[in-house]
């Protein structure tokens, strides 16, 4: 709690007790001109500047290439496997606007289940637990519809906050010879959130983004080029996985294995073994490595391919943050022997 207080004090916020957070959480989400609240002990809970209007961004996706990818992916083995129970089918992606893919979409849920108070708790915790200074390098501009909270002149989004936590975990727990420089393949890369942030924090990195969904491949390629990191964070289409230089020792899968079919997870794990991956960073959606579709665990698939638990810890190690911060999870680093 003291760590939260030190950070929030820098923004004119003081969170002294769980009761204070309960009171803030029960209040309506403040707008730009909302007044600070005060608890009975005199602790000020200052409202943020407010949520910004989602930005209007140009449509940057190459639609012709997207159509080509859709045709090519349809005949790839993993495409039929992901349809066995995975949730990322064509209908799931129909409503994603190509000019607002960073909004509240299947790629990143944002405020649909959380209040402003939850974001304040997350900002406090993440700022206090940033030993590598990721927040000082990565920033947020709200492009492509991201939901952004402005606090003391600084823009925060779930994209930014999650990325900071994940990058710090990797930098803390990967052996030095895997970090210097970092070479990583991100399976289920989505629109390239992690790759964008890693490329900003580690300019000598080499990131490869792969995905079994053609829409994700097309968006990710356009987004990383838009961010100017295309030379360090590269998109490799599903049909060209042999372009990923192997062996590559580090891989990540953030939230997406949980949304695939059991058979698709097995296919990707086999490919990671073939690629020589030694360390696998996993963030499951559900406890027990359960699949969203049917609750079946894929932990057995990891074990049968030699991936053994190496480091696991909660996303939020403080029990107060675990209760109030957005989208709690558990971070897992597996090592293959």
C-alpha positions in Angstrom: 0.0 0.0 0.0 2.8 2.4 0.8 4.1 1.9 -2.8 0.7 2.9 -4.1 0.6 6.0 -1.9 4.1 7.2 -3.0 3.1 6.9 -6.7 -0.3 8.4 -6.4 1.0 11.3 -4.4 3.1 12.3 -7.4 -0.3 12.8 -9.2 -2.0 14.5 -6.3 -3.8 11.3 -5.3 -3.6 9.7 -1.9 -4.9 6.2 -1.4 -4.5 5.3 2.2 -6.9 2.4 2.9 -8.9 -0.3 1.2 -12.0 1.5 2.4 -10.9 4.6 0.5 -10.6 2.6 -2.7 -14.1 1.1 -2.0 -15.5 4.6 -1.8 -13.9 5.8 -4.9 -14.9 2.6 -6.8 -18.6 3.2 -5.8 -18.6 6.8 -7.2 -19.6 7.5 -10.8 -16.7 7.7 -13.2 -15.4 11.3 -13.1 -15.4 13.5 -16.1 -12.7 16.1 -17.0 -14.1 18.6 -14.4 -14.9 16.3 -11.6 -14.1 17.4 -8.1 -11.8 15.5 -5.7 -13.4 13.2 -3.1 -12.3 13.0 0.5 -12.7 10.2 2.9 -13.5 10.6 6.6 -9.8 10.3 7.5 -8.8 13.3 5.3 -7.3 11.3 2.4 -7.9 13.1 -0.9 -8.8 10.9 -3.8 -8.3 13.3 -6.7 -10.1 12.6 -9.9 -8.1 12.3 -13.1 -8.3 14.8 -15.9 -10.7 12.5 -17.6 -11.2 10.0 -20.4 -10.3 11.3 -23.8 -12.6 11.0 -26.8 -11.3 8.1 -28.9 -9.2 9.4 -31.7 -10.0 9.3 -35.4 -7.2 7.6 -37.3 -6.6 6.8 -40.9 -7.3 3.3 -42.2 -3.9 1.9 -42.8 -4.6 -1.8 -43.5 -3.8 -3.1 -47.0 -7.2 -4.6 -47.9 -6.0 -6.3 -51.0 -3.3 -8.1 -49.1 -5.9 -9.0 -46.4 -8.0 -10.7 -49.1 -4.9 -12.6 -50.3 -4.0 -13.7 -46.8 -7.6 -14.8 -46.2 -7.4 -17.1 -49.3 -4.0 -18.4 -48.4 -4.7 -19.1 -44.7 -7.9 -21.0 -45.5 -5.9 -23.9 -46.8 -3.3 -23.9 -44.0 -3.7 -26.8 -41.5 -3.9 -24.5 -38.4 -6.9 -22.7 -39.9 -9.0 -25.8 -39.8 -7.7 -26.7 -36.4 -8.6 -23.3 -34.8 -12.1 -23.8 -36.0 -12.5 -26.9 -34.0 -13.3 -24.9 -30.9 -11.4 -21.7 -31.0 -13.3 -18.5 -30.8 -11.4 -16.5 -33.4 -13.5 -17.4 -36.4 -14.7 -15.0 -39.1 -17.8 -14.0 -37.2 -15.7 -13.1 -34.2 -13.8 -10.5 -36.1 -16.6 -9.1 -38.3 -17.3 -6.0 -36.2 -13.6 -4.9 -35.8 -13.2 -1.5 -37.5 -10.0 -1.3 -39.4 -9.6 2.4 -38.3 -10.3 1.6 -34.6 -8.7 -1.8 -34.0 -7.2 -0.5 -30.7 -10.6 0.3 -29.3 -12.6 -2.0 -27.1 -12.4 -5.0 -29.4 -11.6 -8.7 -29.1 -8.0 -7.7 -29.3 -8.1 -5.7 -26.0 -11.0 -5.4 -23.7 -10.9 -2.0 -22.0 -13.5 -0.4 -19.8 -16.3 -2.8 -20.4 -16.1 -4.3 -16.9 -14.0 -1.7 -15.0 -14.4 1.8 -13.6 -12.1 4.7 -13.5 -11.1 3.8 -10.0 -9.8 0.5 -11.2 -7.6 2.3 -13.8 -6.3 4.6 -11.0 -5.3 1.6 -8.9 -3.6 0.0 -12.0 -1.7 3.1 -12.8 -0.5 3.5 -9.2 0.7 -0.1 -9.1 2.3 -0.2 -12.5 4.2 3.0 -11.9 5.5 1.7 -8.6 6.6 -1.6 -10.1 8.5 -0.4 -13.2 12.2 -1.2 -12.3 13.3 -0.9 -15.9 11.7 2.5 -16.6 9.5 1.2 -19.3 6.9 3.9 -18.7 9.6 6.5 -19.4 10.1 5.1 -22.9 6.8 3.7 -24.0 3.9 6.2 -24.3 0.3 6.4 -25.5 -1.2 8.6 -28.2 -4.6 7.0 -28.4 -4.3 6.2 -32.1 -6.8 3.8 -33.7 -9.5 4.2 -31.1 -7.7 3.3 -27.9 -9.5 4.3 -24.7 -7.2 6.7 -22.9 -7.3 8.1 -19.4 -5.5 11.5 -19.0 -3.9 11.8 -15.6 -1.7 14.8 -14.7 -1.0 15.3 -18.4 0.0 11.7 -19.0 -2.0 9.3 -21.2 -2.7 5.8 -20.0 -4.4 2.9 -21.7 -4.8 -0.8 -21.0 -2.5 -1.5 -23.9 0.2 0.6 -22.3 -0.3 -0.7 -18.7 -0.4 -4.4 -19.7 2.7 -4.0 -21.9 4.7 -2.3 -19.2 3.9 -5.2 -16.7 4.7 -7.9 -19.3 8.0 -6.3 -20.5 9.2 -5.9 -16.9 8.4 -9.5 -16.2 10.4 -10.6 -19.2 13.4 -8.4 -18.4 13.3 -9.5 -14.8 13.2 -13.3 -15.4 14.8 -14.1 -18.7 18.5 -15.0 -18.5 20.9 -12.2 -19.6 22.0 -14.1 -22.7 18.4 -14.2 -23.9 17.9 -10.4 -23.3 21.0 -9.0 -24.9 19.8 -8.8 -27.5 16.3 -10.0 -27.2 15.1 -12.3 -30.0 11.5 -13.3 -29.6 8.6 -14.8 -31.6 5.1 -13.6 -30.5 2.5 -16.3 -31.3 -1.0 -14.8 -31.6 0.5 -11.4 -31.9 -2.8 -9.7 -32.6 -2.4 -6.1 -33.7 1.2 -6.0 -32.4 0.8 -4.5 -29.0 3.7 -6.2 -27.3 6.0 -6.0 -30.3 5.5 -2.3 -30.6 6.3 -1.7 -27.0 9.3 -4.0 -26.9 10.8 -2.4 -30.0 10.5 1.0 -28.2 12.1 -0.3 -25.0 14.8 -2.5 -26.5 15.9 -0.9 -29.8 18.3 -3.8 -30.5 15.6 -6.4 -30.3 14.4 -8.7 -33.0 10.7 -9.6 -32.8 8.7 -11.8 -35.1 4.9 -11.6 -35.0 2.9 -14.7 -36.1 -0.8 -15.3 -36.0 -3.3 -17.8 -37.4 -5.9 -15.1 -38.1 -5.4 -13.3 -41.5 -7.0 -10.0 -40.2 -4.5 -9.9 -37.3 -1.6 -10.4 -39.7 -2.7 -7.6 -42.0 -3.4 -5.2 -39.1 -0.2 -6.1 -37.2 2.0 -5.5 -40.3 0.4 -2.1 -41.0 0.5 -1.1 -37.3 4.2 -1.8 -36.8 5.1 0.0 -40.0 3.0 2.9 -38.8 4.9 3.0 -35.5 8.2 3.0 -37.4 9.4 -0.2 -35.8 9.0 -2.5 -38.8 12.8 -3.1 -39.0 12.9 -4.6 -35.5 9.4 -6.0 -35.2 8.5 -8.0 -38.3 5.3 -9.8 -39.3 5.6 -13.3 -40.7 2.5 -14.7 -42.4 1.3 -18.1 -41.3 2.2 -19.5 -44.8 5.8 -18.3 -44.5 6.8 -19.4 -41.0 10.1 -20.8 -42.4 11.2 -17.1 -42.7 11.5 -16.9 -38.9 15.3 -17.5 -38.3 15.8 -20.5 -36.0 16.7 -21.4 -33.4 14.9 -18.6 -31.6 15.1 -19.1 -27.9 12.2 -17.0 -26.6 8.5 -17.1 -27.4 5.4 -15.4 -26.0 1.7 -16.1 -26.1 -0.4 -13.5 -24.3 -4.0 -14.5 -23.7 -4.5 -16.2 -27.1 -3.8 -19.9 -26.5 -6.8 -19.8 -24.2 -8.9 -18.7 -27.1 -7.8 -21.4 -29.5 -8.9 -25.0 -29.9 -6.9 -27.7 -28.1 -5.7 -29.0 -31.5 -4.5 -25.5 -32.6 -2.5 -25.1 -29.3 -0.9 -28.4 -30.0 0.1 -27.4 -33.5 1.6 -24.1 -32.3 3.6 -25.8 -29.5 5.0 -28.3 -32.1 6.1 -25.4 -34.2 7.8 -23.8 -31.2 9.7 -27.0 -30.5 10.7 -27.1 -34.2 11.9 -23.5 -34.0 14.1 -24.3 -31.0 12.2 -22.3 -28.4 13.6 -22.7 -24.9 11.7 -20.1 -22.9 7.9 -19.6 -23.4 6.1 -16.6 -21.7 2.5 -17.4 -21.2 -0.4 -15.4 -19.9 -3.6 -17.5 -19.8 -7.1 -16.1 -19.8 -8.4 -18.6 -17.2 -6.9 -20.4 -14.2 -5.4 -23.9 -14.9 -4.6 -23.1 -18.5 -8.2 -23.7 -19.4 -9.6 -23.0 -22.9 -12.4 -20.4 -23.1 -14.5 -22.6 -25.4 -14.8 -25.8 -23.3 -12.7 -25.4 -20.1 -10.2 -28.1 -21.2 -6.7 -27.6 -20.0 -3.7 -27.5 -22.4 -1.2 -27.9 -19.6 -0.7 -31.5 -20.7 0.4 -30.3 -24.1 3.1 -28.1 -22.6 4.4 -31.0 -20.5 4.4 -33.5 -23.3 6.6 -31.1 -25.4 9.1 -30.6 -22.6 7.9 -27.2 -21.4 8.3 -27.1 -17.6 7.2 -24.3 -15.2 10.2 -22.1 -14.4 8.7 -18.8 -13.0 5.1 -18.0 -12.1 3.8 -15.0 -10.3 0.6 -12.9 -10.2 0.4 -9.9 -12.5 -0.3 -7.9 -9.3 1.7 -9.1 -6.4 0.0 -6.7 -3.9 -3.3 -8.1 -2.6 -5.0 -4.7 -2.8 -3.9 -4.2 -6.4 -5.1 -7.7 -7.1 -8.5 -6.8 -5.9 -8.9 -3.4 -7.6 -6.6 -3.3 -10.7 -7.8 -4.2 -14.1 -7.7 -7.7 -15.6 -5.7 -9.6 -13.0 -3.8 -12.6 -14.4 -0.8 -14.9 -13.7 2.4 -14.6 -15.6 4.2 -17.9 -16.4 7.6 -18.5 -17.9 8.2 -22.1 -19.0 11.6 -23.6 -19.9 12.0 -26.5 -22.3 14.6 -29.0 -21.4 
